[in-house]
Amino acid sequence: MEHRSHVYGVVAEFKTEHELVHAVEKTRDAGYRRIEAYTPFPVEGLSEALALKRNNVPLITLIGGLTGGLGGFFFQYWVCVIAYPLNIAGRPLNSWPAFIPVTFELTVLGAALSAVFGMLALNGLPRPHHPLFNVHRFVKHATSDRFFLCIEARDPKFHLSDSARFLHGLNASHVNEVEDD
Amino acid sequence: MSAGQPPIDSPEIRRLSPVLGPGHTFTSVTDKISSIVLTRPTSLGWVAGFAISFSLVMILTVALAWLIIKGVGIWGINIPVGWGFAIVNFVWWIGIGHAGTLISAILFLLNQKWRTSINRFAEAMTLFAVACAGIFPLIHTGRPWMAYYMFPYPSTMYLWPQFRSPLIWDVFAVSTYGTVSLLFWFVGLIPDLATLRDRALTKPKQIIYGMLAMGWRGSARHWHRYQSAYLLLAGLATPLVLSVHTVVSFDFAIAIVPGWHTTIFPPYFVAGAIYSGFAMVLTIAIPLRKAYGLEDFITMRHLENMAMVMLATGLIVAYGYFFEYFMSIYSANKFDLYLTQMRFHGPYSHFYYALILCNILTPQLLWSHKARTNIPLLFVMSLVVNLGMWLERFVIVVISLTRDFMPSAWGRYSATFWDYATFAGTIGLFVMLLFLFVRVMPAISIAEMRELVAETSEEHQ
């Protein structure tokens, strides 16, 4: 296995999203596992082609929402019943229906914050630099109009020239070596 | 194709204009939208608009400074009308924000494709409207530097907020709404910020957009989680937007003041909020598409759909007015009956008639296809509805407070110069922020437009 430490992988460029999905399927069929696709918008069928598992964002959101909701309710309970009890016209201290609006708002707040920050954390963002940004055509087109497929060097099957040739064979319009920093 | 759909060349289908002009590619939508921010020179119209709105912001700063020096006595409020313009404007602004969330969240969940080109600036509108709304209750406290008392924090006085009060619910509802709207807007912006980073020609722009984009590179694994998060945010924002104006209506409905103490308030406030919000989206969209040549992206279809939403929510509002009137008679409650009389014949009846004219009668024109596709008329109509919704809040706040239970407690209210100056100032702030927004951020979601290009090209095949 030819493995040079300063190579991140090889990246192929495709003109349409259909070509990319097709190429991803072929690459996986060829036994490559450490591959990643880059698209300017979410492409339907790409997650399936890459065999991505269900992600953990919904679970994190659920936990955040429950924390916000339960925390919000019991905080109000603690304030109104234990810390600062006020007798208002003889009404019960634990007047729970009046706590619902704030409980609801804090549920939504907790869930929304954890959805966004959970997504960013799982994605490893912020990460201002990435080896792919060394490829000129990637920077120019990946976030506007082209579709990219990268075979990473850490893939056990990776071989710089063989993998590049393989990607060429998939009808890629350009194939570039990606330097690692 | 589902069974109930008419054939492609039927007149119903042909009559609908497309949601995207013909002949667009991934490159063309990216170029067109990003060029507004990156390469287009600043036009004279932009400078003029910005200058006018900026001078209004200067008026706002003067009005706020004077308020802080002198206190709320510079306004027209007194006993019995303690709420006045501050609360009228607060409810008006927060209502306007609702359309942005409705478009971005509810229409997303309903899979409405026409939402794509209008959601970004509608969300920005939401943020700016919430910012304007937030100013009012803050300064209405009289001592805005003490406003942090409303947040639960461990104080040395062992004091805690009164969680049974709708005013505290408001604090939580509005601040949650502001935060979630900001998150939703920012998450939607991330891919577009990456586009701007990669297309920016100067170093400062590359650095600023690069920091904001946080290294987004369109990886499929990232998109996978991104889409989950976006869908969840839409699902969370949907009940949130309905809850915010509900909580705002509780400020009134929980009180026993005649004309306020009704169960119809929450749904009717939410409908009114969406009504005024769509009117404001039209007020912004019509000049925006003209100024930047975006007629291919914000098509006639968008304008017509928004006009139809306005008509529908306007009818719900009309139903609310009717039932307020009906219930006051049906309940045979002396005070409610008297209040209704005061709306029709009292000292502020001209506001009530103007409200009926703006909110109920004028929008009936929208039944006609001709009126919905007449752009100048639509623009005027959106302004009329905005005015009408402002009058609605004026009628609710002022007429009820000037005529409550005892004649000894009756009074009059009129706004002062500073009331008008503060209101005009927030309008200036709103417009100025919009002017800045269209110059520094993509006003239309580029990533979602590419998706639309992909979907429409598939339909043609």
Interface residues (C-beta under 8 A of the other chain):
Chain A: E17 E36 A37 Y38 T39 P40 F41 P42 V43 L46 S47 L50 L52 N55 V57 P58 T61 G65 F75 Q76 V79 C80 A83 Y84 L86 I88 S95 A98 F99 P101 V102 F104 E105 L106 V108 L109 A111 A112 L113 A115 V116 G118 M119 L120 L122 N123 L125 P126 R127 P128 H129 H130 L132 F133 V139 K140 A142 T143 S144 D145
Chain B: T25 F26 T27 T30 P152 Y158 L159 W160 P161 Q162 F163 R164 P166 I168 W169 F172 A173 T176 T179 V180 L183 F184 F186 V187 P191 A194 T195 R197 D198 R199 G210 M211 M214 G215 W216 R217 G218 S219 A220 R221 H222 W223 H224 R225 Y226 Q227 S228 A229 L232 L233 L236 A237 P239 L240 S243 V247 F250 I446 A447 E448 R450 E451 A454
